[in-house]
Amino acid sequence: MCGILAVFGCSDNSQAKRARIVELSRRLRHRGPDWSGLHCDEDCYLAHQRLAIVDPASGDQPLYNQDKSVVVTVNGEIYNHKELRAQLKSHTFRTGSDCEVIAHLYEEHGENFVGMLDGMFSFVLLDTRDKSFIAARDAIGITPLYIGWGLDGSVWFASEMKALSDDCERFTYLLPGHIYSSKQGGLRRWYNPTWYSEQIPSTPYDPLVLRGAFEKAVIKRLMTDVPFGVLLSGGLDSSLVAAVASRHLADAEAACQWGSQLHTFCIGLKGSPDTKAAREVADYLGTRHHEFHFTIQEGIDALEEVIYHIETFDVTTIRASTPMFLMSRKIKSLGVKMVISGEGSDEIFGGYLYFHKAPNKEEFHQETCQKIKALHLYDCLRANKSTSAWGVEARVPFLDKEFINIAMSIDPEWKMIRPDLGRIEKWILRNAFDDEKNPYLPKHILYRQKEQFSDGVGYSWIDGLKDHANKQVTDSMLMNASFVYPENTPTTKEAYYYRTIFEKFFPKNAARSTVPGGPSVACSTAKAVEWDASWSKNLDPSGRAALGVHAAAYEETGNTEAANLMTGSPQKRLEMLEKTAAVA
């Protein structure tokens, strides 16, 4: 992952201003420690901090078209760059960088080329011929991008808030799937898939189509010129990523440089659910597995640094970001610069445990749509910034555009959790990879209950965070929280503690406005809290807050037969699945 900073319309174009841009760009160097670049054109600046993944030798940025009239600074990966280059036969390319196609596509098609890109990206482009500029962000917001405005009328863009917060009067995130055009004077959405309207789809479920789309998404993310691996928690999503990557690695170009044995990485407290499950999956797949441990105190000691890097005070995000941040440091120490991860599956397939209580397929589908649209504020932000803090790039195949389109076109009745039919959460994904002849995973892993990352690293991690926050925040502090923090007021001591750290680094009103809020249970939207009356009394983002659903729920409740099935042993759940296979 790289770091980009761009400023347009500065009233001051002195040497001192250039030095200031260099200084601010340096705040993003953790994202791209391999090289720095800066293009200056009167009152316009485009800066870049590079993490070299594809074409490390010649792909330094900013990048240009043939006559250098178009300049672009990019953070991301364009997986279909070779196909796009083939369509640009009359263009001369200077580098082997996947991102160079952006400058040439603009030259060929103007502003309407963004939808042609298959990848994760944020970029800012300057047309020096008329001093116009555009900025765009990928469909789901896998890569971050912020926009800000200076008192002198300047417009700023940056990969992280910290690079522009001091110099902008106001700033916010640029919405995913949107493009900002100086010619048109504002934002417009370039990404317009059918599912975005939240209308209920009706396409029948075809497990082979779903499986094929995911395999394709993983294979295209094996594009790399540097060492890489897979983040493996031992849960369904990361295990499928590892299984598919391991199965196809030998045929990928990357195998010629780095070998055909996949590296996998896991972190947790000693004895945590994730480390045990990940080790089992790694052994089954034959990967070279790296297991890291951390203590609760090590995690607590890292909190301030984590919040500085991820730029949020959202409780769920901080809980999960801390172990990911620590793991990324270990991964980078091994010389690995790119990892593939399993974010996005729970949003697409309704994998969070609270989906057990969805009242009908309409609300189920609408909730998944809302969750995908908000990913850039939660899991995408965590995965990107936690890894980028140490110069590691995270790729997420579940958020592949084509895969999302296929998965979100399926009639949501197939995604509903139906114990009477043997369908647990994400059943359609599990079933798609349930291959008896050539198994991807052991059955009990394929049908393992959902664990949120912050839970799976060890339940005592969250309990330890709460205990620490309780010692830092008094009852009177929490009682007066609405006066100290009238916007997005923290309602727990843990939330209050994170907020105080965030405000220390990012004190402006604009900064706190970039962080989402509202009630949530087990990562739900505020609307889904209404699905169960008991949840409003137990608002916590941990999966264990899904009372009556999670096998290690915070407290015992009067579980229904359905909940008992869902929380039963893997063997019990498999028996039920086998009994109902004919029905399904």
C-alpha positions as CSV (number, residue, x, y, z in Angstrom):
1,M,0.0,0.0,0.0
2,C,1.3,3.4,-0.9
3,G,0.7,6.9,0.5
4,I,-0.5,9.8,-1.7
5,L,-0.9,13.5,-1.0
6,A,-2.1,16.1,-3.6
7,V,-2.7,19.8,-3.3
8,F,-4.3,22.1,-5.9
9,G,-4.8,25.8,-6.0
10,C,-2.2,26.9,-3.3
11,S,-1.9,30.6,-3.0
12,D,1.7,30.1,-1.9
13,N,4.0,28.2,-4.3
14,S,7.3,29.2,-2.6
15,Q,10.1,26.8,-1.7
16,A,8.7,26.9,1.9
17,K,5.4,25.5,0.6
18,R,7.2,22.7,-1.2
19,A,9.1,21.9,2.0
20,R,5.8,21.8,3.8
21,I,4.3,19.4,1.3
22,V,7.3,17.1,1.6
23,E,7.0,17.3,5.4
24,L,3.3,16.3,5.3
25,S,3.9,13.6,2.8
26,R,6.5,12.1,5.1
27,R,3.7,11.5,7.6
28,L,2.6,8.8,5.2
29,R,6.0,7.1,4.8
30,H,5.0,4.1,6.8
31,R,2.6,3.2,4.0
32,G,5.4,3.4,1.4
33,P,8.9,3.2,2.8
34,D,10.5,2.2,-0.6
35,W,10.7,5.5,-2.3
36,S,9.4,9.1,-2.3
37,G,8.3,11.2,-5.3
38,L,6.9,14.7,-5.8
39,H,5.6,16.5,-8.9
40,C,5.3,20.3,-8.7
41,D,3.5,22.4,-11.3
42,E,3.0,26.1,-10.1
43,D,0.3,25.8,-7.5
44,C,-0.2,22.1,-7.8
45,Y,1.6,19.3,-5.9
46,L,1.3,15.5,-6.3
47,A,3.4,13.5,-3.7
48,H,3.9,9.8,-3.3
49,Q,5.3,7.4,-0.8
50,R,5.9,4.1,-2.5
51,L,5.5,0.5,-1.4
52,A,6.9,-1.4,-4.4
53,I,4.8,-4.6,-5.1
54,V,4.7,-4.7,-8.9
55,D,7.7,-3.7,-10.9
56,P,9.9,-2.6,-8.0
57,A,12.7,-1.5,-10.3
58,S,11.0,1.1,-12.5
59,G,7.5,1.9,-11.1
60,D,8.3,4.9,-9.0
61,Q,5.6,7.6,-8.8
62,P,4.1,10.0,-9.7
63,L,3.5,8.4,-13.1
64,Y,3.0,10.1,-16.5
65,N,1.6,9.6,-19.9
66,Q,3.9,9.7,-22.9
67,D,4.3,13.5,-23.2
68,K,4.0,14.0,-19.4
69,S,0.9,16.2,-19.8
70,V,-1.0,13.9,-17.5
71,V,0.4,13.2,-14.0
72,V,-1.1,10.7,-11.5
73,T,-0.3,9.5,-8.0
74,V,-1.8,6.2,-7.1
75,N,-2.3,4.0,-4.1
76,G,-3.5,0.5,-5.0
77,E,-3.3,-2.4,-7.5
78,I,-4.9,-2.7,-10.9
79,Y,-5.3,-6.4,-11.5
80,N,-6.4,-6.1,-15.1
81,H,-3.6,-3.7,-16.2
82,K,-2.2,-6.1,-18.8
83,E,-5.6,-6.4,-20.5
84,L,-6.0,-2.6,-20.4
85,R,-2.5,-2.1,-21.8
86,A,-3.4,-4.4,-24.7
87,Q,-6.3,-2.1,-25.5
88,L,-3.9,0.9,-25.6
89,K,-1.7,-0.2,-28.5
90,S,-1.0,3.4,-29.7
91,H,0.3,4.4,-26.3
92,T,3.9,4.2,-25.1
93,F,4.5,3.0,-21.6
94,R,7.5,4.1,-19.5
95,T,7.3,1.5,-16.7
96,G,5.9,-2.0,-15.9
97,S,3.8,-0.5,-13.1
98,D,0.2,-1.7,-13.1
99,C,-0.9,1.9,-12.2
100,E,0.6,3.6,-15.2
101,V,-2.5,2.6,-17.3
102,I,-4.5,5.2,-15.4
103,A,-2.7,8.1,-17.1
104,H,-3.1,6.6,-20.5
105,L,-6.8,5.6,-20.0
106,Y,-7.5,9.2,-19.0
107,E,-5.7,10.4,-22.2
108,E,-7.8,8.0,-24.2
109,H,-11.2,8.2,-22.5
110,G,-11.3,11.4,-20.4
111,E,-12.9,11.1,-16.9
112,N,-15.1,8.2,-17.8
113,F,-12.6,5.4,-17.5
114,V,-12.7,4.6,-13.8
115,G,-15.2,1.7,-14.2
116,M,-12.7,-0.1,-16.5
117,L,-10.3,-0.6,-13.6
118,D,-10.4,-3.9,-11.8
119,G,-8.6,-3.5,-8.5
120,M,-8.3,-1.6,-5.3
121,F,-7.2,2.0,-5.7
122,S,-7.3,5.7,-4.7
123,F,-5.7,8.1,-7.2
124,V,-5.3,11.8,-8.0
125,L,-4.7,12.9,-11.5
126,L,-3.6,16.3,-12.9
127,D,-4.1,17.3,-16.5
128,T,-1.4,20.0,-16.9
129,R,-2.9,21.2,-20.2
130,D,-5.9,22.9,-18.5
131,K,-4.9,22.5,-14.8
132,S,-8.0,20.3,-14.2
133,F,-7.8,17.4,-11.8
134,I,-9.8,14.3,-10.7
135,A,-9.6,12.0,-7.7
136,A,-11.3,8.6,-7.4
137,R,-11.7,5.8,-5.0
138,D,-12.3,2.1,-5.6
139,A,-15.8,0.6,-5.5
140,I,-16.0,-0.5,-1.9
141,G,-13.3,1.8,-0.3
142,I,-10.6,-0.8,0.2
143,T,-8.1,1.9,0.0
144,P,-8.6,5.1,2.0
145,L,-8.8,8.6,0.6
146,Y,-9.6,11.9,2.3
147,I,-10.4,15.3,0.8
148,G,-9.9,18.6,2.5
149,W,-10.2,22.4,1.9
150,G,-7.7,25.1,2.9
151,L,-8.6,28.6,3.9
152,D,-6.7,29.9,0.8
153,G,-9.2,28.0,-1.5
154,S,-6.9,25.0,-2.0
155,V,-8.2,21.4,-2.4
156,W,-6.3,18.6,-0.7
157,F,-6.3,14.8,-1.1
158,A,-4.5,12.3,1.1
159,S,-4.4,8.6,1.9
160,E,-4.7,9.3,5.6
161,M,-6.1,12.1,7.7
162,K,-2.8,12.9,9.4
163,A,-1.3,14.3,6.2
164,L,-3.9,17.1,5.8
165,S,-5.7,17.6,9.1
166,D,-3.3,20.4,10.3
167,D,-3.5,22.4,7.1
168,C,-7.2,22.1,6.1
169,E,-10.0,24.0,7.7
170,R,-12.4,21.1,6.9
171,F,-11.9,17.6,5.6
172,T,-13.7,14.3,5.3
173,Y,-13.4,10.9,3.6
174,L,-14.0,10.7,-0.2
175,L,-16.9,8.3,-0.6
176,P,-16.1,4.8,-2.1
177,G,-17.1,4.4,-5.7
178,H,-17.0,8.1,-6.3
179,I,-15.0,10.5,-8.4
180,Y,-14.2,14.2,-7.7
181,S,-13.9,16.4,-10.8
182,S,-12.6,19.9,-10.7
183,K,-14.3,20.5,-14.1
184,Q,-17.7,19.5,-12.8
185,G,-17.1,21.0,-9.3
186,G,-18.0,18.1,-7.1
187,L,-18.5,14.4,-6.5
188,R,-20.4,11.8,-8.6
189,R,-20.7,8.1,-8.2
190,W,-19.0,6.1,-10.9
191,Y,-19.9,2.7,-9.3
192,N,-23.5,1.8,-10.0
193,P,-24.1,-1.9,-9.5
194,T,-27.6,-3.4,-9.4
195,W,-27.4,-4.3,-5.7
196,Y,-26.7,-0.7,-4.7
197,S,-30.4,0.1,-4.9
198,E,-31.1,-2.6,-2.3
199,Q,-33.9,-4.1,-4.4
200,I,-34.4,-7.8,-3.6
201,P,-32.6,-10.0,-6.2
202,S,-34.1,-13.3,-7.5
203,T,-31.2,-15.2,-9.2
204,P,-31.2,-18.9,-8.2
205,Y,-28.2,-20.1,-6.2
206,D,-25.5,-21.9,-8.2
207,P,-22.7,-23.2,-6.0
208,L,-20.3,-23.8,-8.9
209,V,-20.8,-20.2,-10.2
210,L,-20.1,-18.8,-6.8
211,R,-17.1,-21.0,-6.3
212,G,-15.6,-20.2,-9.7
213,A,-16.0,-16.4,-9.1
214,F,-14.2,-16.6,-5.8
215,E,-11.4,-18.7,-7.2
216,K,-10.9,-16.2,-10.0
217,A,-10.9,-13.4,-7.4
218,V,-8.1,-15.0,-5.4
219,I,-6.0,-16.0,-8.4
220,K,-5.9,-12.4,-9.8
221,R,-4.6,-11.3,-6.4
222,L,-1.5,-13.5,-6.7
223,M,-0.1,-10.8,-9.0
224,T,3.1,-9.7,-7.2
225,D,6.8,-9.3,-7.6
226,V,7.6,-9.5,-3.9
227,P,7.1,-12.2,-1.1
228,F,3.6,-12.6,0.1
229,G,1.3,-14.8,2.2
230,V,-2.2,-15.2,3.6
231,L,-3.6,-14.1,6.9
232,L,-5.1,-17.3,8.4
233,S,-7.3,-17.1,11.4
234,G,-8.7,-20.6,11.0
235,G,-12.2,-19.3,10.4
236,L,-14.1,-20.0,7.2
237,D,-13.2,-16.9,5.2
238,S,-9.4,-16.9,5.7
239,S,-9.3,-20.7,5.4
240,L,-11.0,-20.5,2.0
241,V,-8.6,-17.8,0.9
242,A,-5.7,-20.0,1.9
243,A,-7.2,-23.1,0.4
244,V,-7.8,-21.5,-3.0
245,A,-4.4,-19.7,-3.0
246,S,-2.6,-22.8,-2.1
247,R,-4.3,-24.8,-4.8
248,H,-3.5,-22.3,-7.6
249,L,-0.1,-20.9,-6.5
250,A,2.0,-23.3,-8.5
251,D,0.4,-22.0,-11.7
252,A,0.9,-18.3,-10.8
253,E,3.9,-16.2,-12.0
254,A,4.7,-15.5,-8.4
255,A,5.6,-19.2,-7.9
256,C,8.6,-18.8,-10.3
257,Q,10.1,-16.2,-7.9
258,W,8.9,-17.3,-4.5
259,G,8.2,-21.0,-4.7
260,S,4.9,-22.9,-4.7
261,Q,4.5,-23.3,-0.9
262,L,2.1,-20.7,0.5
263,H,3.1,-18.8,3.7
264,T,0.3,-18.3,6.2
265,F,0.2,-16.1,9.3
266,C,-1.9,-16.1,12.5
267,I,-1.8,-14.2,15.8
268,G,-3.5,-14.7,19.1
269,L,-3.2,-15.0,22.8
270,K,-1.7,-18.3,23.8
271,G,-4.4,-21.0,23.6
272,S,-6.8,-18.8,21.6
273,P,-9.4,-20.3,19.3
274,D,-7.8,-18.8,16.2
275,T,-4.3,-20.1,16.7
276,K,-5.5,-23.6,17.2
277,A,-7.8,-23.6,14.2
278,A,-5.3,-21.9,12.0
279,R,-2.6,-24.5,12.8
280,E,-5.0,-27.3,11.8
281,V,-5.9,-25.6,8.5
282,A,-2.2,-24.9,7.7
283,D,-1.3,-28.5,8.4
284,Y,-4.1,-29.7,6.2
285,L,-3.1,-27.4,3.3
286,G,0.6,-27.9,3.8
287,T,1.4,-24.2,4.1
288,R,4.5,-22.8,5.8
289,H,2.7,-21.5,8.8
290,H,3.9,-18.6,11.1
291,E,2.1,-18.4,14.5
292,F,2.6,-15.3,16.6
293,H,1.5,-14.6,20.1
294,F,0.9,-11.4,22.1
295,T,0.0,-10.6,25.6
296,I,-2.9,-8.4,26.8
297,Q,-0.4,-5.9,28.1
298,E,1.5,-5.8,24.8
299,G,-1.8,-5.0,23.1
300,I,-2.7,-2.3,25.6
301,D,0.7,-0.8,25.3
302,A,0.2,-0.5,21.5
303,L,-3.2,1.2,21.7
304,E,-2.1,4.8,21.3
305,E,0.0,3.9,18.2
306,V,-2.8,1.8,16.8
307,I,-5.4,4.7,17.1
308,Y,-2.9,7.1,15.6
309,H,-2.5,4.8,12.5
310,I,-6.1,3.7,12.0
311,E,-7.6,7.1,12.7
312,T,-10.8,6.1,14.4
313,F,-12.3,5.6,17.9
314,D,-14.7,2.9,16.9
315,V,-14.6,0.2,19.5
316,T,-14.9,-2.8,17.2
317,T,-12.2,-1.5,14.9
318,I,-9.7,-0.8,17.6
319,R,-10.3,-4.2,19.3
320,A,-9.6,-6.0,16.0
321,S,-6.9,-3.6,14.7
322,T,-4.5,-4.1,17.6
323,P,-3.7,-7.7,17.0
324,M,-3.6,-7.1,13.3
325,F,-1.2,-4.2,13.8
326,L,1.1,-6.3,15.9
327,M,1.0,-9.2,13.5
328,S,1.8,-6.9,10.5
329,R,5.0,-5.8,12.3
330,K,6.0,-9.5,12.7
331,I,5.1,-10.2,9.1
332,K,7.2,-7.3,7.8
333,S,10.2,-8.5,9.8
334,L,10.1,-11.7,7.8
335,G,10.5,-9.7,4.6
336,V,6.9,-10.1,3.4
337,K,5.2,-7.0,1.8
338,M,1.8,-8.3,0.7
339,V,-0.9,-10.5,2.3
340,I,-4.3,-11.7,1.2
341,S,-7.1,-11.5,3.8
342,G,-10.7,-12.6,4.2
343,E,-12.5,-9.3,4.9
344,G,-16.0,-8.7,3.3
345,S,-17.5,-12.2,3.4
346,D,-19.6,-11.6,6.5
347,E,-21.1,-8.5,5.0
348,I,-21.9,-10.1,1.7
349,F,-23.4,-13.4,3.1
350,G,-24.8,-12.2,6.4
351,G,-22.1,-14.1,8.4
352,Y,-22.3,-12.1,11.6
353,L,-24.2,-14.0,14.3
354,Y,-26.9,-11.4,14.7
355,F,-28.2,-12.4,11.2
356,H,-29.7,-15.4,12.9
357,K,-32.5,-13.1,14.0
358,A,-33.2,-11.5,10.6
359,P,-37.0,-11.6,10.3
360,N,-37.2,-12.1,6.6
361,K,-35.1,-12.1,3.4
362,E,-35.9,-8.5,2.6
363,E,-34.4,-7.2,5.8
364,F,-31.6,-9.7,5.6
365,H,-30.7,-8.4,2.1
366,Q,-31.0,-4.7,3.0
367,E,-28.8,-5.3,6.0
368,T,-26.1,-6.9,3.8
369,C,-26.2,-3.9,1.4
370,Q,-25.9,-1.4,4.2
371,K,-23.0,-3.4,5.7
372,I,-21.1,-3.5,2.4
373,K,-21.6,0.3,1.9
374,A,-20.2,0.9,5.3
375,L,-17.1,-1.4,5.0
376,H,-14.8,1.6,4.3
377,L,-15.5,2.9,7.8
378,Y,-14.8,-0.5,9.5
379,D,-13.1,-3.6,8.2
380,C,-11.6,-2.0,5.1
381,L,-10.2,0.8,7.2
382,R,-8.8,-1.7,9.7
383,A,-7.3,-4.1,7.2
384,N,-5.7,-1.3,5.2
385,K,-4.3,0.9,7.9
386,S,-3.3,-1.8,10.4
387,T,-1.1,-3.4,7.8
388,S,0.0,-0.2,6.1
389,A,1.4,1.0,9.4
390,W,4.3,-1.4,8.8
391,G,4.5,-1.1,5.0
392,V,2.5,-4.3,4.3
393,E,-0.3,-4.4,1.7
394,A,-3.6,-6.3,2.3
395,R,-5.6,-7.6,-0.6
396,V,-9.2,-8.8,-0.1
397,P,-10.7,-11.2,-2.8
398,F,-14.2,-11.3,-1.2
399,L,-14.5,-7.6,-2.2
400,D,-13.7,-8.3,-5.9
401,K,-16.2,-6.4,-8.0
402,E,-17.3,-9.3,-10.1
403,F,-17.6,-11.6,-7.1
404,I,-19.8,-9.1,-5.2
405,N,-22.0,-8.7,-8.2
406,I,-22.6,-12.5,-8.4
407,A,-23.0,-13.0,-4.7
408,M,-25.4,-10.1,-4.3
409,S,-27.6,-11.1,-7.2
410,I,-28.5,-14.4,-5.5
411,D,-32.0,-14.6,-4.0
412,P,-31.4,-13.8,-0.3
413,E,-33.7,-16.6,0.7
414,W,-30.6,-18.8,0.1
415,K,-28.6,-16.8,2.6
416,M,-31.1,-16.9,5.4
417,I,-30.1,-19.0,8.4
418,R,-32.5,-21.9,8.4
419,P,-31.8,-24.6,11.1
420,D,-34.8,-26.6,9.8
421,L,-32.9,-27.0,6.5
422,G,-29.4,-27.4,8.1
423,R,-28.3,-24.0,6.9
424,I,-26.0,-22.1,9.3
425,E,-24.6,-18.7,8.7
426,K,-22.9,-18.3,5.3
427,W,-24.2,-21.7,4.3
428,I,-24.2,-20.9,0.6
429,L,-20.5,-20.2,0.7
430,R,-19.7,-23.2,2.8
431,N,-21.8,-25.4,0.5
432,A,-20.1,-24.0,-2.6
433,F,-16.7,-25.3,-1.4
434,D,-18.0,-28.6,0.1
435,D,-16.4,-30.8,-2.5
436,E,-16.4,-34.5,-1.5
437,K,-14.1,-35.6,-4.3
438,N,-11.4,-32.9,-3.9
439,P,-12.0,-31.2,-0.5
440,Y,-10.8,-27.7,0.0
441,L,-11.0,-27.9,3.8
442,P,-11.9,-30.4,6.6
443,K,-15.7,-30.5,7.2
444,H,-15.5,-29.2,10.8
445,I,-13.5,-26.2,9.6
446,L,-15.8,-25.6,6.7
447,Y,-18.7,-25.5,9.2
448,R,-17.0,-23.7,12.1
449,Q,-19.1,-21.0,13.8
450,K,-18.2,-17.4,13.1
451,E,-15.7,-15.8,15.3
452,Q,-15.0,-12.1,14.9
453,F,-11.3,-11.4,14.7
454,S,-11.2,-9.5,18.0
455,D,-12.9,-12.5,19.7
456,G,-10.9,-15.2,17.9
457,V,-7.5,-14.0,19.1
458,G,-8.7,-14.9,22.6
459,Y,-11.8,-13.9,24.5
460,S,-9.7,-12.5,27.4
461,W,-8.4,-9.9,25.0
462,I,-11.6,-7.9,25.0
463,D,-12.1,-8.5,28.7
464,G,-8.6,-7.2,29.3
465,L,-9.4,-4.1,27.3
466,K,-12.5,-3.4,29.3
467,D,-10.7,-3.9,32.6
468,H,-8.0,-1.5,31.5
469,A,-10.5,1.1,30.4
470,N,-12.4,0.8,33.7
471,K,-9.2,1.8,35.5
472,Q,-8.6,4.8,33.3
473,V,-12.1,6.2,33.1
474,T,-14.1,7.1,36.3
475,D,-17.8,6.8,36.7
476,S,-18.1,10.6,36.8
477,M,-16.2,11.0,33.6
478,L,-18.6,8.7,31.8
479,M,-21.6,10.4,33.4
480,N,-20.5,13.7,32.0
481,A,-19.5,12.3,28.6
482,S,-22.3,14.1,26.8
483,F,-20.9,17.4,27.9
484,V,-17.3,16.7,27.0
485,Y,-18.1,14.8,23.7
486,P,-21.6,16.1,22.6
487,E,-21.1,14.5,19.2
488,N,-21.0,10.7,18.9
489,T,-21.0,10.5,22.7
490,P,-19.2,7.4,24.1
491,T,-21.5,5.2,26.2
492,T,-19.0,2.9,27.7
493,K,-15.7,3.4,29.5
494,E,-13.9,1.5,26.8
495,A,-15.3,3.9,24.2
496,Y,-14.5,6.9,26.3
497,Y,-10.9,5.8,26.7
498,Y,-10.4,5.4,23.0
499,R,-12.0,8.7,22.3
500,T,-9.5,10.5,24.6
501,I,-6.6,9.0,22.7
502,F,-8.1,9.9,19.3
503,E,-8.8,13.5,20.3
504,K,-5.2,13.9,21.4
505,F,-4.0,13.1,17.8
506,F,-6.9,14.5,15.9
507,P,-8.6,17.4,17.9
508,K,-10.5,19.1,15.0
509,N,-14.3,18.7,14.7
510,A,-13.8,17.5,11.1
511,A,-11.7,14.5,12.3
512,R,-14.3,13.1,14.7
513,S,-17.0,13.5,12.0
514,T,-15.2,10.8,10.0
515,V,-16.0,8.2,12.6
516,P,-19.3,6.3,12.6
517,G,-21.5,5.9,15.6
518,G,-24.9,4.6,16.8
519,P,-26.0,1.4,18.6
520,S,-24.7,-2.0,17.5
521,V,-24.8,-5.5,18.7
522,A,-22.2,-8.0,17.4
523,C,-21.3,-5.6,14.6
524,S,-24.9,-4.9,13.4
525,T,-26.3,-1.7,12.0
526,A,-28.5,0.3,14.3
527,K,-31.6,-0.9,12.4
528,A,-30.7,-4.6,13.0
529,V,-30.6,-4.0,16.8
530,E,-34.4,-4.0,16.5
531,W,-34.5,-7.6,15.4
532,D,-34.2,-8.8,19.1
533,A,-35.6,-6.8,22.0
534,S,-32.9,-8.2,24.4
535,W,-30.1,-6.8,22.3
536,S,-30.9,-3.2,23.2
537,K,-29.9,-4.0,26.7
538,N,-26.6,-5.6,25.7
539,L,-25.0,-3.3,23.1
540,D,-21.5,-4.5,22.4
541,P,-19.8,-5.2,19.1
542,S,-18.4,-8.5,20.2
543,G,-19.9,-11.6,18.6
544,R,-20.6,-12.9,22.2
545,A,-23.2,-10.2,22.5
546,A,-25.4,-12.2,20.2
547,L,-27.2,-13.7,23.1
548,G,-28.7,-17.1,22.4
549,V,-26.6,-17.5,19.3
550,H,-22.9,-17.5,20.1
551,A,-21.6,-20.7,21.9
552,A,-19.7,-18.5,24.3
553,A,-22.3,-15.8,24.8
554,Y,-21.9,-13.3,27.6
555,E,-24.7,-14.8,29.6
556,E,-27.1,-17.7,29.4
557,T,-30.5,-17.1,27.8
558,G,-33.5,-19.2,27.0
559,N,-32.1,-20.6,23.7
560,T,-34.5,-21.7,21.1
561,E,-34.0,-25.1,19.3
562,A,-32.5,-23.2,16.4
563,A,-29.9,-21.5,18.6
564,N,-29.1,-24.8,20.2
565,L,-28.4,-26.3,16.8
566,M,-26.3,-23.3,15.7
567,T,-24.1,-23.5,18.8
568,G,-23.8,-27.2,19.0
569,S,-20.6,-29.2,18.4
570,P,-19.3,-29.3,14.8
571,Q,-20.2,-33.0,14.7
572,K,-23.8,-32.3,15.8
573,R,-24.1,-29.6,13.1
574,L,-22.7,-31.9,10.5
575,E,-25.1,-34.6,11.4
576,M,-28.0,-32.2,10.9
577,L,-26.6,-31.1,7.6
578,E,-26.3,-34.6,6.3
579,K,-29.9,-35.4,7.3
580,T,-31.2,-32.4,5.4
581,A,-28.9,-32.6,2.4
582,A,-31.7,-33.9,0.2
583,V,-33.9,-31.0,1.1
584,A,-31.2,-28.4,0.5
